[in-house]
Structures are given as C-alpha cells and as structure tokens.
Amino acid sequence: PYDLLYFPQYISPLKSFIDYIEELKKEGKLIVEPMSYFAKFLLKFIETKYSFVINNASIKINLKNEMGLKGICVSLPEKYKIIHQEGIEIEKDEKYIYITVTNDVNEKTIIGNYQ
C-alpha cells in the first residue's frame, strides 16, 4: 500500500498478516500463482463431467475431463468411507471428507461405502 505511512495503526496488522501467509506458504497450505493459473483451473473445474451413483450403502463417483483431473476435488458427508486407491488424496474435517485427484488422468472412478 502506497499510503501506509499515513496510517501507522495498520503497519503492525499488515506485518502480522504477511507473516501468517508466509507461514501458510511454507506449510504448503497456500498457493501463490498468477491469476492465469487459477483461471485455467476454474475452467478445468467447470468442464469436468461427473456422476454420483448411490446404490444401497455404496457410492460410485465418476469424473471425466479431457484437460485432466489433477487437483479436482469432491466432497462428501463424513459418513462415507472411501476405498483408498492410487491417485487420490483424502482429507477430513468434522463434517466432510475431501477427495482430491493427485495424478493427471482424464477419467477417475472413486468408490466408497456409507457407514
């Protein structure tokens, strides 16, 4: 900010924020890329075709994208247990599981069960 010296009360909070985001970047929790990177990802996300097939206590998720699926994420309620397979990463919080495709394939099928 070009006028920060006119508002000294904001210097300390801004420094704290910069320290915080630098720490997130070191931990791999923050991606710093040009806007074109995120625009390209958003277009890829929008173009991804998907289907969810629920049969009794099982779920089958089909993903397809000619641009590739690396980085595409699907979330489900935490009551589902995904059968772990190569090319996906699974993270959880108290309400959801997040399944991220980690390899650059054009099609992916993910299978899980309701608990």
C-alpha positions in Angstrom: 0.0 0.0 0.0 1.4 3.3 -1.1 -0.2 5.3 1.7 0.6 3.0 4.6 2.8 5.7 6.3 -0.2 7.9 6.7 -2.0 5.2 8.7 0.6 3.8 11.1 -2.1 1.8 13.0 -2.2 -0.6 10.1 1.5 -1.4 9.9 1.5 -4.0 12.6 -1.6 -5.8 11.5 -0.3 -5.9 7.9 3.0 -7.3 9.0 1.2 -10.0 11.1 -0.9 -10.9 8.1 2.2 -11.1 5.8 4.0 -13.3 8.4 0.9 -15.5 8.6 0.6 -16.1 4.8 4.3 -16.7 4.5 4.0 -19.5 7.1 1.0 -20.9 5.3 3.1 -21.0 2.1 6.0 -22.7 3.8 3.5 -25.4 5.1 2.1 -25.9 1.6 -1.3 -24.6 2.6 -1.2 -21.5 0.4 -0.5 -21.5 -3.4 1.0 -18.4 -4.8 0.5 -18.3 -8.6 -0.5 -15.7 -11.2 -4.3 -15.1 -11.9 -4.0 -17.1 -15.1 -3.2 -20.2 -13.2 -6.4 -20.0 -11.2 -8.5 -19.0 -14.2 -7.2 -22.1 -16.1 -8.0 -24.3 -13.1 -11.5 -22.8 -12.8 -12.2 -23.5 -16.5 -10.9 -27.1 -16.0 -13.2 -27.5 -12.9 -16.2 -26.2 -14.8 -15.5 -28.6 -17.7 -15.3 -31.6 -15.5 -18.1 -34.1 -16.1 -19.2 -36.1 -13.1 -21.8 -38.6 -11.9 -22.7 -40.0 -8.5 -24.3 -43.4 -8.3 -25.7 -44.4 -4.9 -26.8 -48.0 -4.5 -27.8 -49.1 -1.1 -24.8 -48.4 1.1 -22.2 -47.8 -1.6 -21.3 -44.8 -3.7 -19.5 -44.6 -7.1 -18.2 -41.3 -8.3 -17.2 -40.9 -12.0 -15.1 -38.0 -13.0 -14.0 -37.1 -16.6 -12.2 -34.2 -18.2 -10.1 -34.2 -21.3 -8.0 -31.4 -19.8 -7.0 -33.7 -16.9 -8.3 -34.2 -13.4 -5.3 -33.4 -11.3 -6.3 -31.1 -8.5 -10.1 -31.7 -8.9 -11.7 -32.2 -5.5 -15.0 -33.8 -4.5 -16.5 -33.5 -1.0 -18.9 -35.9 0.7 -20.5 -36.0 4.1 -18.2 -37.6 6.6 -20.5 -40.7 6.9 -18.9 -42.1 3.7 -15.7 -44.2 3.8 -13.8 -44.0 0.5 -11.9 -47.1 -0.5 -8.4 -45.7 -0.8 -6.8 -46.1 -4.2 -3.8 -44.8 -6.1 -4.1 -41.3 -7.4 -6.3 -39.7 -4.8 -5.7 -37.9 -1.5 -8.3 -37.9 1.3 -8.6 -35.3 3.9 -11.3 -35.0 6.6 -12.8 -32.4 8.9 -15.7 -32.8 11.4 -18.4 -32.9 8.7 -16.9 -33.8 5.3 -14.3 -35.8 3.5 -12.4 -34.2 0.7 -11.2 -36.4 -2.2 -8.6 -34.8 -4.4 -7.3 -36.4 -7.6 -3.5 -36.3 -7.5 -2.5 -37.8 -10.8 -3.1 -36.3 -14.2 -5.6 -38.7 -15.7 -8.6 -38.0 -17.9 -11.0 -40.3 -16.1 -11.3 -41.5 -12.5 -13.8 -43.7 -10.6 -13.9 -43.4 -6.9 -15.8 -46.0 -4.8 -16.9 -45.7 -1.2 -19.4 -47.0 1.4 -21.9 -45.4 3.7 -21.2 -46.1 7.3 
